[in-house]
Amino acid sequence: MKRVFHFGTILLMSLAGSAAAQAQSRPLPTSDVQKVYDRLLEQIDAIPIYDNHSHATFPDDSDMDAMASPPEESTVMRLRDSNPEFVAAAKALFGYPYDDFKPEHAKWLIDKKKAAEAAGGTAYWDGILDKMNIETCLANRVALAPYLDPKRFHWVFFVDSFLFPFDNHKLIAKNGDLGVYLPLQEKVLARYMQQENVNGLPADLAGYEAFLRQTLADNQKKGGVAMKFEAAYFRALFFRDPPREKAEAIYSQFRAGGLPSEDDYQTFQDYVFRMLIDQAAKLKLSVHFHSAVGIGDYFSLRNGHPLNLENVLRDPRYRHVNFVLIHGGYPYTLDMIWLTAAKNVYTDSSLMGYYVYPSELKNILKQWISLYPEKIMFGSDAFPFNDAVGAEETFWLAARSARTAVAAALAELVAEGAFTEQKALELARLYLHDNAAKLYGEKQ
C-alpha cells in the first residue's frame, strides 16, 4: 500500500517528534531533586490519609487479631526498642519528655496510655488519627472495639477459622507456630457459632455453608467492609477447585471426630475458601489476603508468595470481587505490582512502612507508581508491640515513612522528566487516599 505524506503533515510530525524528544524521561534525575522533594513533601503532608490496613488497639485487647505472636520471635532491626524513631514518635504524639525507653522513663508513656484506656470513649483514638492527618482507617480485628469510632475506623473481619472445623491436633503438632495459631482459630470459630446461635457443627455441609453465609452477612451488617485471610500462616496460598461432592464426603466423615489427612483437610479448605469468595461477591465485600513475609520460626516464604493466588485472582468467576493483597507481597513487590494489572486486584504498603527504611520504601513505591498507580494504597499495619511501643507509635512511623518515601519517589520521577510536579501530587493523593476511598465507595 502506498503511503502519501503532504508537506504540512510532515511538518506537524516533525514538531511532534521534537516535543516528544523534549518530553523524553531521563535515566538520571537533574540536580534539583532535593528542591522538588522539599516542595512536594510540604504539600504531601497536607493530604489526608486513608489507611487500608491497621490493628488499632490497646495492647491488652485480645480482639486486635485472630492470631498471636509465637514466643521469642525474631524482630527486624527497625522494630526493636532501640530504634530512636519510636522515641521521636512518642515525642510527636504525646510530648514524651525522655530520649529513651528505659523502664523508669517508659512508665510515663505507659501510664498515659492506660489512663486513656480507662477513660473510655472514642476521643483518644480519633485524636491519634488527627495528629497524623489520617482521615479513615480500616481496623483488622476479631470484633470492632467500642473505643474505636465507626465513622473513622471501618471493620475488616477474619475468616480463616472457617477453614478449621475438624480436629486440629495433627496440624497443631507440626510446629510450635501452629501450636499458637490454631487454638486461636478454634476460639474464633466457636465465637462465630455463638454469635449465630449454632450449637456444634451442623449435621451436614449444607448446614455449615448456611452458617458461613449468615456469619458473613451479619458481620457486614455490623460494619464489616472486607473479610481477611491470614491463610499464608497455615498453608500455601494455592487453592484448588474441588467439586462439592468431595467436600461433602470429607465433612460427613470428620464432622463428629477423627483426624483428616492433610490432603483431605486441604481439599475441604479449598472448597470452603471458594465458597467464601462466592459469598463475598454476592455481598460486595472486598477480600484481603496476608501476602508477605510473616512472623514466627516456621513461616514459609514459598507458601506465602502472592503468585500462588494467581489462579484465583485471574478466575473470571470472581471478576466482580475486589481482591486486596496486603503488605505488598514483600519481599516479592515486583511480582505483586504485576498482579494488580487485573482490574479487580489491589495492594498496599502496610508492614513495609516500618519493616524497611524510607530509602527502600521509596524504591518500591517508585516502581509501583511507574506501573499501576491506580492500584496501590497506603497501609500502616499499626500494631502494639509492647506497652510502651504501641499502635500509636507504629501509626506514626508508618505514616511518616510513607509520606517521605512517596515524596522522594515522585521527586526523582519529576526530576527525571517523567511528569510534572502537579501530576506528582495527583499520584501522591491516589496512593495516600483516593484509591482506597474509591475502592470502599466513599466520597473523595
C-alpha positions as CSV (number, residue, x, y, z in Angstrom):
1,M,0.0,0.0,0.0
2,K,1.3,3.4,-1.0
3,R,1.8,6.0,1.8
4,V,1.5,9.6,0.7
5,F,2.6,12.4,3.0
6,H,1.9,16.1,2.4
7,F,4.4,18.8,3.4
8,G,2.1,20.0,6.2
9,T,1.7,16.5,7.6
10,I,5.5,16.1,7.6
11,L,5.9,19.4,9.4
12,L,3.4,18.5,12.1
13,M,5.1,15.2,12.6
14,S,8.5,16.9,12.9
15,L,7.2,19.3,15.5
16,A,5.5,16.4,17.4
17,G,8.8,14.5,17.3
18,S,10.6,17.5,18.7
19,A,8.1,17.8,21.5
20,A,8.3,14.1,22.2
21,A,12.1,14.3,22.4
22,Q,11.9,17.2,24.9
23,A,9.4,15.2,27.0
24,Q,11.6,12.1,27.0
25,S,12.3,10.9,30.6
26,R,15.9,10.6,31.6
27,P,17.6,7.7,33.5
28,L,19.2,10.1,36.0
29,P,17.5,12.9,37.9
30,T,18.5,16.6,37.5
31,S,20.4,18.3,40.3
32,D,17.3,20.0,41.7
33,V,15.7,16.8,43.0
34,Q,16.2,17.9,46.7
35,K,14.2,21.2,45.9
36,V,11.5,19.2,44.2
37,Y,11.3,16.8,47.2
38,D,11.0,19.7,49.6
39,R,8.2,21.3,47.6
40,L,6.3,18.0,47.2
41,L,6.7,16.9,50.8
42,E,5.2,20.1,52.1
43,Q,2.0,19.5,50.1
44,I,2.0,15.7,50.6
45,D,1.9,16.3,54.3
46,A,-1.4,18.1,53.9
47,I,-3.0,15.1,52.1
48,P,-5.4,13.2,54.5
49,I,-4.6,9.5,54.6
50,Y,-7.0,6.6,54.1
51,D,-5.2,3.8,55.9
52,N,-6.1,0.5,54.2
53,H,-4.7,-1.8,57.0
54,S,-4.2,-1.5,60.7
55,H,-4.7,-3.2,64.0
56,A,-5.8,-0.1,66.0
57,T,-5.9,-1.3,69.6
58,F,-4.7,-1.1,73.2
59,P,-2.1,-3.8,73.8
60,D,-4.3,-5.8,76.3
61,D,-7.2,-6.2,73.8
62,S,-7.2,-9.8,72.7
63,D,-9.6,-8.9,69.8
64,M,-6.8,-7.0,68.0
65,D,-6.2,-10.0,65.8
66,A,-7.2,-13.6,65.2
67,M,-3.5,-14.5,65.7
68,A,-0.8,-14.0,68.3
69,S,3.0,-13.9,68.0
70,P,4.9,-17.0,68.9
71,P,7.2,-16.6,71.8
72,E,10.7,-15.2,71.2
73,E,10.0,-14.5,67.5
74,S,12.8,-12.7,65.5
75,T,12.4,-9.0,65.2
76,V,13.7,-6.9,62.3
77,M,16.1,-4.1,63.3
78,R,13.7,-1.2,62.8
79,L,11.1,-2.7,65.2
80,R,13.4,-3.2,68.1
81,D,13.0,-1.0,71.2
82,S,16.4,0.6,70.5
83,N,15.1,2.3,67.3
84,P,15.2,6.1,68.1
85,E,12.3,6.7,65.7
86,F,9.9,5.3,68.3
87,V,11.1,7.9,70.8
88,A,10.5,10.6,68.1
89,A,7.0,9.2,67.6
90,A,6.3,9.3,71.3
91,K,7.5,12.9,71.5
92,A,5.4,13.9,68.5
93,L,2.2,12.3,69.7
94,F,2.5,12.7,73.5
95,G,5.2,15.2,74.2
96,Y,7.3,12.4,75.7
97,P,10.0,14.1,77.9
98,Y,12.7,11.4,77.6
99,D,15.2,10.3,74.9
100,D,15.0,6.5,75.5
101,F,12.6,3.8,76.7
102,K,14.4,2.8,79.9
103,P,11.8,1.2,82.2
104,E,11.6,4.2,84.6
105,H,11.1,6.5,81.6
106,A,8.7,4.3,79.6
107,K,6.4,4.2,82.6
108,W,5.5,7.8,81.9
109,L,4.2,6.8,78.5
110,I,2.5,3.6,79.6
111,D,0.6,5.4,82.4
112,K,-0.6,8.0,79.9
113,K,-2.0,5.3,77.6
114,K,-3.5,3.2,80.4
115,A,-5.3,6.4,81.7
116,A,-6.7,6.9,78.2
117,E,-7.9,3.3,78.0
118,A,-9.6,3.6,81.4
119,A,-11.3,6.8,80.5
120,G,-13.1,5.0,77.6
121,G,-14.8,6.7,74.7
122,T,-13.6,7.2,71.2
123,A,-11.9,10.6,71.5
124,Y,-8.5,9.1,72.2
125,W,-8.0,7.1,69.0
126,D,-9.8,9.8,66.9
127,G,-7.2,12.2,68.3
128,I,-4.3,9.9,67.4
129,L,-5.5,9.8,63.8
130,D,-6.0,13.6,63.8
131,K,-2.3,14.2,64.9
132,M,-1.2,12.2,61.8
133,N,-3.8,13.6,59.4
134,I,-5.3,10.2,58.9
135,E,-8.9,10.6,57.9
136,T,-10.1,7.0,57.8
137,C,-8.6,3.7,58.9
138,L,-9.5,0.0,58.3
139,A,-9.2,-1.9,61.5
140,N,-8.4,-5.6,61.2
141,R,-10.0,-7.1,64.3
142,V,-12.0,-10.1,65.6
143,A,-14.6,-7.5,66.6
144,L,-14.7,-3.7,66.4
145,A,-13.9,-2.3,69.8
146,P,-16.3,0.2,71.5
147,Y,-13.4,2.7,71.9
148,L,-13.0,2.9,68.0
149,D,-15.3,5.5,66.3
150,P,-17.0,3.6,63.5
151,K,-17.1,6.8,61.5
152,R,-13.3,6.8,61.4
153,F,-12.4,3.1,61.8
154,H,-14.0,0.6,59.5
155,W,-14.0,-3.1,60.3
156,V,-12.2,-5.9,58.4
157,F,-13.1,-9.3,60.0
158,F,-11.2,-12.6,59.8
159,V,-12.5,-15.8,58.1
160,D,-9.6,-18.3,58.4
161,S,-11.4,-20.0,61.3
162,F,-14.0,-21.4,58.8
163,L,-11.2,-23.5,57.3
164,F,-10.5,-25.4,60.5
165,P,-13.8,-27.0,61.8
166,F,-12.3,-30.5,62.4
167,D,-9.9,-32.0,65.0
168,N,-6.7,-30.0,64.5
169,H,-4.4,-32.0,66.8
170,K,-2.4,-33.3,63.8
171,L,-1.8,-29.8,62.5
172,I,-1.0,-28.3,65.9
173,A,1.7,-30.9,66.4
174,K,3.5,-29.9,63.2
175,N,5.4,-27.0,64.7
176,G,5.4,-24.5,67.5
177,D,3.9,-21.7,65.5
178,L,0.8,-23.7,64.6
179,G,0.6,-24.7,68.3
180,V,-0.1,-21.0,69.0
181,Y,-2.2,-20.1,65.9
182,L,-4.7,-22.9,65.5
183,P,-6.2,-22.9,69.1
184,L,-6.9,-19.2,68.4
185,Q,-8.7,-20.1,65.2
186,E,-10.8,-22.6,67.1
187,K,-11.8,-19.9,69.5
188,V,-12.8,-17.5,66.8
189,L,-14.9,-20.3,65.1
190,A,-16.6,-21.0,68.5
191,R,-17.3,-17.3,68.9
192,Y,-18.9,-17.1,65.4
193,M,-21.0,-20.1,66.3
194,Q,-22.2,-18.5,69.5
195,Q,-22.9,-15.3,67.5
196,E,-25.2,-17.2,65.2
197,N,-26.7,-19.5,67.9
198,V,-25.2,-22.6,66.3
199,N,-24.7,-25.4,68.9
200,G,-21.9,-27.6,67.5
201,L,-21.1,-28.2,63.9
202,P,-24.2,-28.6,61.7
203,A,-25.3,-32.1,60.7
204,D,-24.3,-31.7,57.0
205,L,-22.2,-29.5,54.7
206,A,-25.3,-27.6,53.6
207,G,-25.8,-26.5,57.2
208,Y,-22.2,-25.5,57.6
209,E,-22.4,-23.4,54.4
210,A,-25.6,-21.7,55.7
211,F,-23.7,-20.9,58.9
212,L,-20.8,-19.4,57.0
213,R,-23.1,-17.3,54.7
214,Q,-25.1,-16.0,57.7
215,T,-21.9,-15.0,59.6
216,L,-20.6,-13.0,56.7
217,A,-23.9,-11.3,56.2
218,D,-24.2,-10.4,59.9
219,N,-20.6,-9.2,60.1
220,Q,-21.3,-6.9,57.2
221,K,-24.4,-5.5,59.0
222,K,-22.2,-4.8,62.0
223,G,-20.0,-2.6,59.8
224,G,-17.6,-5.0,58.1
225,V,-16.3,-3.7,54.8
226,A,-14.0,-6.6,53.9
227,M,-13.0,-10.1,55.0
228,K,-9.4,-11.1,55.7
229,F,-7.5,-14.3,55.2
230,E,-4.3,-14.9,57.1
231,A,-4.1,-18.3,55.5
232,A,-0.4,-17.9,54.5
233,Y,0.4,-18.7,58.1
234,F,-1.2,-22.1,57.9
235,R,-0.8,-23.4,54.4
236,A,0.1,-22.5,50.8
237,L,-1.9,-19.8,49.2
238,F,-2.6,-22.0,46.2
239,F,-6.3,-23.1,46.4
240,R,-7.6,-25.8,44.1
241,D,-11.2,-26.0,42.9
242,P,-12.6,-29.3,44.1
243,P,-16.2,-30.4,43.5
244,R,-18.7,-30.0,46.3
245,E,-19.2,-33.8,46.4
246,K,-15.6,-34.3,47.7
247,A,-16.0,-31.6,50.4
248,E,-19.4,-33.1,51.4
249,A,-17.9,-36.5,51.9
250,I,-15.0,-35.2,54.0
251,Y,-17.4,-33.1,56.1
252,S,-19.6,-36.1,56.7
253,Q,-16.6,-38.3,57.7
254,F,-15.0,-35.9,60.1
255,R,-17.7,-33.6,61.5
256,A,-18.1,-35.8,64.6
257,G,-14.4,-36.5,65.1
258,G,-11.4,-38.2,63.6
259,L,-8.2,-36.8,62.2
260,P,-8.4,-36.0,58.5
261,S,-5.3,-36.5,56.3
262,E,-3.5,-33.4,55.2
263,D,-4.8,-33.8,51.6
264,D,-8.4,-34.3,52.8
265,Y,-8.2,-31.3,55.0
266,Q,-6.8,-29.1,52.3
267,T,-9.4,-30.3,49.8
268,F,-12.1,-29.3,52.2
269,Q,-10.4,-25.9,52.8
270,D,-10.1,-25.3,49.1
271,Y,-13.8,-25.8,48.7
272,V,-14.8,-23.6,51.7
273,F,-12.4,-20.9,50.5
274,R,-14.0,-20.7,47.1
275,M,-17.5,-20.7,48.7
276,L,-16.4,-17.7,50.9
277,I,-15.2,-15.9,47.7
278,D,-18.5,-16.6,46.0
279,Q,-20.3,-15.1,49.1
280,A,-18.1,-12.1,49.1
281,A,-19.1,-11.4,45.5
282,K,-22.8,-11.6,46.5
283,L,-22.3,-9.2,49.5
284,K,-19.9,-6.9,47.6
285,L,-17.3,-7.4,50.3
286,S,-13.7,-6.9,49.4
287,V,-11.3,-9.8,50.1
288,H,-8.0,-9.2,51.8
289,F,-5.0,-11.6,52.0
290,H,-1.9,-11.5,54.0
291,S,0.7,-11.8,51.2
292,A,4.2,-11.1,52.5
293,V,6.8,-12.4,54.9
294,G,5.3,-13.4,58.2
295,I,6.3,-13.8,61.8
296,G,7.4,-17.0,63.6
297,D,10.1,-19.5,63.0
298,Y,8.1,-21.7,60.5
299,F,6.5,-19.2,58.2
300,S,7.1,-20.4,54.6
301,L,8.0,-17.7,52.1
302,R,7.3,-20.1,49.3
303,N,3.8,-20.8,50.6
304,G,3.0,-17.2,51.2
305,H,4.2,-16.0,47.8
306,P,1.4,-13.9,46.2
307,L,1.8,-15.6,42.8
308,N,0.2,-18.7,44.5
309,L,-3.1,-16.7,44.3
310,E,-2.9,-16.1,40.6
311,N,-5.4,-18.9,39.6
312,V,-7.9,-17.2,41.9
313,L,-7.2,-13.6,41.0
314,R,-7.5,-14.4,37.3
315,D,-10.6,-16.5,37.6
316,P,-13.3,-14.9,35.5
317,R,-15.9,-16.2,38.0
318,Y,-14.5,-13.7,40.5
319,R,-14.2,-10.7,38.2
320,H,-16.6,-8.7,40.4
321,V,-14.7,-9.4,43.6
322,N,-12.2,-6.8,44.7
323,F,-9.0,-8.5,46.0
324,V,-6.6,-6.6,48.2
325,L,-3.1,-8.2,48.7
326,I,-1.9,-6.8,52.0
327,H,1.7,-5.8,52.7
328,G,2.6,-5.6,49.0
329,G,3.8,-9.2,48.8
330,Y,7.1,-8.1,50.4
331,P,9.8,-9.0,49.5
332,Y,8.2,-10.0,46.2
333,T,7.0,-6.5,45.5
334,L,7.7,-6.6,41.7
335,D,5.6,-9.8,41.3
336,M,2.9,-8.1,43.3
337,I,2.5,-5.0,41.2
338,W,2.1,-7.1,38.1
339,L,-0.8,-9.0,39.8
340,T,-2.6,-5.6,40.1
341,A,-2.7,-5.4,36.3
342,A,-6.0,-7.3,36.8
343,K,-8.9,-4.8,37.1
344,N,-10.0,-6.1,40.5
345,V,-6.7,-6.6,42.2
346,Y,-5.1,-4.0,44.6
347,T,-2.2,-3.9,47.0
348,D,-0.9,-1.7,49.9
349,S,2.4,-0.8,51.5
350,S,1.4,-1.9,55.0
351,L,4.1,-3.6,57.1
352,M,6.8,-2.2,54.7
353,G,6.4,1.2,56.3
354,Y,8.1,0.1,59.4
355,Y,10.0,-3.0,58.3
356,V,12.2,-1.1,55.9
357,Y,13.5,2.4,56.0
358,P,12.1,5.2,53.8
359,S,15.0,4.9,51.3
360,E,14.0,1.3,50.5
361,L,10.2,2.1,50.6
362,K,11.0,4.9,48.1
363,N,12.4,2.4,45.6
364,I,9.3,0.1,45.9
365,L,6.8,3.0,45.6
366,K,8.7,4.4,42.6
367,Q,8.4,1.1,40.8
368,W,4.7,0.8,41.7
369,I,3.9,4.3,40.7
370,S,5.7,3.8,37.4
371,L,3.4,0.9,36.6
372,Y,-0.1,0.9,38.1
373,P,-0.5,3.9,40.4
374,E,-4.3,3.5,40.5
375,K,-4.0,0.1,42.2
376,I,-1.7,1.0,45.2
377,M,-2.7,2.2,48.7
378,F,-1.2,3.3,51.9
379,G,-1.5,0.9,54.9
380,S,0.1,1.4,58.3
381,D,-0.3,-2.1,59.8
382,A,-0.2,-0.2,63.1
383,F,0.2,-2.8,65.9
384,P,1.1,-2.7,69.6
385,F,4.5,-4.4,70.1
386,N,4.5,-3.8,73.8
387,D,3.0,-1.5,76.5
388,A,5.4,1.4,75.5
389,V,5.7,1.0,71.7
390,G,2.0,0.7,70.8
391,A,-0.2,1.0,67.7
392,E,0.1,4.8,68.2
393,E,3.9,4.8,67.6
394,T,3.7,2.4,64.7
395,F,0.9,4.5,63.1
396,W,3.3,7.5,63.3
397,L,6.3,5.6,62.0
398,A,4.4,4.1,59.0
399,A,2.7,7.4,58.1
400,R,5.9,9.4,58.2
401,S,7.8,6.7,56.3
402,A,5.2,6.7,53.6
403,R,4.9,10.4,53.2
404,T,8.7,10.9,52.9
405,A,9.2,7.9,50.7
406,V,6.5,8.8,48.2
407,A,7.7,12.4,48.1
408,A,11.2,11.1,47.4
409,A,10.0,8.7,44.7
410,L,7.9,11.3,43.0
411,A,10.7,13.9,43.2
412,E,13.0,11.6,41.4
413,L,10.5,10.9,38.7
414,V,9.8,14.6,38.3
415,A,13.5,15.4,38.1
416,E,13.9,12.6,35.6
417,G,11.2,14.2,33.3
418,A,8.6,11.5,33.8
419,F,5.8,14.1,34.7
420,T,5.2,17.4,36.3
421,E,5.0,18.3,40.0
422,Q,1.3,18.8,39.6
423,K,0.9,15.3,38.3
424,A,3.1,14.0,41.1
425,L,0.8,15.4,43.7
426,E,-2.2,13.8,41.9
427,L,-0.3,10.4,42.1
428,A,0.5,11.0,45.8
429,R,-3.1,11.6,46.6
430,L,-4.1,8.4,44.7
431,Y,-1.7,6.4,46.9
432,L,-2.4,8.1,50.2
433,H,-6.2,8.5,49.9
434,D,-8.2,8.3,46.7
435,N,-7.6,4.7,45.6
436,A,-8.8,3.4,48.9
437,A,-11.7,5.8,49.2
438,K,-12.9,4.8,45.7
439,L,-12.4,1.1,46.4
440,Y,-14.6,1.2,49.5
441,G,-17.2,3.5,47.9
442,E,-16.6,6.7,49.9
443,K,-16.7,10.3,48.7
444,Q,-13.3,11.8,47.8
